Amino acid sequence: MILYAPGHSPNNPVYSFHFPDGTEERLTFILEEWTYYRHMPDGSLLEQDGVSGVVKCCTPVQAIKNWAVKLALARTKQLLMDGGYLTNEDDTGAFLPLYEAVLDDILEKARKADDEAFTSAGQCGTDAHDHLEKIIKTVIYENESRRHELLAKLPLDERAANAVIAVMGWWSDHNVRWKHSERKVFDREFGFAGTLDAVALMDACKNRDCCPVEYVDRLALCDFKTSNSLRVSYLFQAAAYR
């Protein structure tokens, strides 16, 4: 058995970054910690911040949690109604007593709804991102047969599939020409690293609510989101990647 010092296992991917002054920096990514480590001149590894962690916007946690709580309460009501625990059999329309043990059991089942919703929402975003990454790379590497295969077989999750379809429409409207997908980036001055979704050349679409200014061949940093709204924090994340 071979034991490696933390971060030194050959199974951890190492990325090289070349700077305009001719110097090179190497970062190791430790999957178990989801953290990048910078290789220092003395051989030590220095932990780096993640882009999403710096701007605290990788996942709109509070918004999803609020939605999940509403879902849990709705689930509680539905369980009560479906289980026949709430009835109005007398003439006054009063509900029959609900025993505490029964209620506790129902609330325990309902409590899990927020975790399930949070996990489901996160998985939806992951599925959509993964599928888009595969499609974009078929364009970059000119693998047309694989691209047709991916377009014909969208993610099973309807929400993820709809997200992919929405991106395809935006792709067409803006004449997007992909340059990079899942590009590793590192800021040496501030000590944070991450992976941006894509970089592309694009043109303005004809919808002036979307593109108020006409432009052609603009180099753009693309970040895909599967939320139901746009948030200012998304701009911070894109700025950090830039």
C-alpha positions in Angstrom: 0.0 0.0 0.0 1.3 3.4 -1.0 0.2 6.4 1.2 0.5 9.9 -0.3 0.7 13.2 1.5 -2.6 15.2 1.2 -3.0 16.5 -2.3 -0.1 14.6 -3.8 -1.9 11.5 -5.1 -1.3 11.0 -8.8 -5.0 10.4 -9.2 -5.7 14.1 -8.6 -5.7 16.1 -11.8 -3.1 18.8 -12.3 -3.6 21.8 -14.4 -1.0 24.2 -15.8 -1.6 27.9 -16.4 0.8 30.1 -18.5 1.0 33.8 -17.8 2.1 36.7 -20.1 5.3 37.1 -18.2 6.4 33.6 -19.3 5.9 32.0 -15.9 3.8 28.9 -15.3 1.6 27.9 -12.3 0.3 24.4 -11.5 -2.8 23.6 -9.6 -4.0 20.3 -8.3 -7.7 19.7 -7.9 -8.8 17.4 -5.1 -12.2 16.1 -6.0 -13.1 14.9 -2.4 -12.7 18.5 -1.2 -13.8 20.1 -4.4 -10.8 22.4 -3.9 -7.8 23.6 -6.0 -4.3 23.7 -4.5 -1.5 25.8 -5.9 2.0 24.2 -6.2 4.4 26.6 -4.3 8.1 26.9 -5.0 9.0 25.0 -1.8 6.9 22.0 -2.9 4.0 22.7 -0.6 0.4 23.0 -1.7 -1.6 26.2 -1.0 -5.3 26.0 -0.9 -7.1 28.3 -3.3 -10.7 29.7 -3.1 -13.2 28.6 -5.7 -14.9 31.2 -7.9 -18.4 30.1 -6.9 -17.4 30.1 -3.3 -15.9 33.6 -3.5 -19.1 35.2 -4.9 -21.4 32.8 -3.0 -23.7 32.3 -6.0 -23.0 28.9 -7.4 -26.4 27.8 -6.2 -29.2 30.3 -5.1 -29.5 28.3 -1.9 -31.9 30.6 0.0 -34.3 30.9 -3.0 -34.3 27.1 -3.5 -34.8 26.5 0.3 -37.7 28.9 0.4 -39.3 27.2 -2.5 -38.6 23.8 -0.9 -40.3 24.8 2.4 -43.4 25.8 0.5 -43.3 22.4 -1.2 -42.9 20.7 2.2 -46.0 22.4 3.6 -48.0 21.6 0.5 -46.9 18.0 0.9 -48.1 18.0 4.5 -51.5 19.2 3.6 -51.8 16.7 0.8 -50.7 13.8 3.1 -53.4 14.9 5.7 -56.1 15.0 3.0 -55.1 11.8 1.2 -54.7 9.8 4.4 -58.2 10.7 5.6 -56.9 12.2 8.8 -58.9 15.3 8.4 -62.6 14.8 8.0 -65.8 16.8 8.7 -68.3 14.1 9.4 -70.4 16.0 11.9 -73.0 18.6 11.2 -70.9 21.4 12.3 -68.1 20.7 9.9 -65.6 20.3 12.7 -62.5 18.2 12.0 -61.8 15.0 13.9 -58.9 15.1 16.3 -55.5 14.4 14.8 -53.3 12.3 17.2 -49.9 13.8 17.8 -48.0 10.6 16.9 -49.8 10.4 13.6 -49.0 14.1 12.9 -45.4 13.6 13.8 -45.1 10.8 11.3 -46.7 12.9 8.6 -44.5 15.9 9.3 -41.4 13.7 9.2 -42.3 12.5 5.8 -43.0 16.1 4.7 -39.8 17.3 6.2 -37.8 15.2 3.6 -39.5 17.1 0.8 -37.1 20.1 1.0 -34.0 17.9 0.8 -35.5 16.0 -2.1 -36.4 19.2 -3.9 -32.9 20.7 -3.3 -31.3 17.5 -4.6 -33.6 17.3 -7.6 -33.0 20.9 -8.5 -29.3 20.5 -8.3 -29.4 17.3 -10.4 -31.4 19.1 -13.0 -28.7 21.7 -13.4 -26.0 19.1 -13.5 -27.8 17.1 -16.2 -28.4 20.2 -18.3 -24.8 21.4 -18.0 -23.3 18.0 -18.8 -25.4 17.6 -21.9 -24.6 21.1 -23.1 -20.9 20.5 -22.5 -21.0 17.4 -24.7 -22.9 19.1 -27.5 -20.6 22.1 -27.5 -17.5 19.9 -27.6 -18.8 18.1 -30.7 -18.9 21.5 -32.4 -15.4 22.4 -31.3 -14.0 19.0 -32.3 -16.2 18.8 -35.4 -17.9 15.5 -34.5 -21.1 15.9 -36.4 -22.4 12.3 -35.9 -22.0 12.5 -32.1 -23.8 15.9 -32.1 -26.8 14.5 -33.9 -26.9 11.6 -31.4 -26.9 14.1 -28.5 -29.6 16.2 -30.0 -31.8 13.2 -30.6 -31.4 12.0 -27.1 -32.0 14.8 -24.6 -31.8 14.4 -20.8 -34.6 12.3 -19.3 -35.5 15.0 -16.8 -38.0 17.2 -18.6 -36.6 20.4 -16.9 -33.1 19.6 -17.9 -34.2 18.8 -21.5 -36.1 22.1 -21.7 -33.0 24.0 -20.5 -31.0 22.4 -23.3 -33.7 23.3 -25.8 -33.7 26.9 -24.6 -29.9 27.2 -25.0 -30.2 25.8 -28.5 -32.7 28.5 -29.4 -30.5 31.2 -27.9 -27.5 29.6 -29.8 -29.3 29.9 -33.1 -30.6 33.5 -32.5 -27.1 34.8 -31.6 -25.1 32.8 -34.2 -22.9 31.4 -31.5 -19.5 30.0 -32.5 -17.9 28.1 -29.6 -14.3 28.5 -28.7 -13.9 26.8 -25.4 -16.0 24.5 -23.1 -15.4 23.9 -19.4 -12.4 26.2 -19.4 -10.1 26.1 -16.3 -9.2 29.6 -15.0 -6.9 30.8 -12.2 -6.3 34.2 -10.7 -2.8 34.3 -9.2 -3.2 37.7 -7.6 -6.3 36.9 -5.6 -5.8 33.2 -5.3 -9.0 31.7 -6.6 -9.7 29.2 -9.4 -12.7 27.6 -11.2 -14.2 26.3 -14.4 -16.2 28.5 -16.6 -18.9 27.0 -18.8 -18.0 28.3 -22.2 -16.4 31.0 -24.3 -17.8 31.9 -27.8 -18.0 34.5 -30.5 -21.6 35.7 -31.1 -23.7 38.3 -32.8 -26.6 40.4 -31.5 -30.1 38.9 -32.0 -33.0 40.8 -33.5 -34.8 41.2 -30.2 -33.8 44.5 -28.7 -35.1 43.6 -25.3 -32.3 40.9 -25.3 -29.7 42.8 -27.3 -30.3 46.5 -27.1 -27.1 47.3 -29.0 -26.1 45.8 -32.3 -22.9 43.9 -32.3 -21.0 41.3 -34.4 -18.3 38.8 -33.5 -18.3 39.7 -29.8 -16.2 37.4 -27.6 -18.4 36.4 -24.7 -18.1 34.4 -21.5 -21.1 32.1 -21.2 -22.5 30.8 -17.9 -25.6 28.5 -18.0 -28.2 28.7 -15.2 -31.3 26.5 -14.8 -33.1 28.8 -12.3 -36.4 30.5 -13.0 -35.1 34.0 -12.6 -32.0 36.2 -13.3 -30.0 37.4 -10.3 -27.4 40.1 -9.9 -25.1 37.6 -8.2 -24.8 35.8 -11.5 -23.0 38.9 -12.9 -20.5 38.7 -10.0 -19.7 35.1 -10.9 -19.2 35.9 -14.6 -17.0 38.9 -13.6 -14.9 36.7 -11.5 -14.4 34.2 -14.3 -13.5 37.0 -16.7 
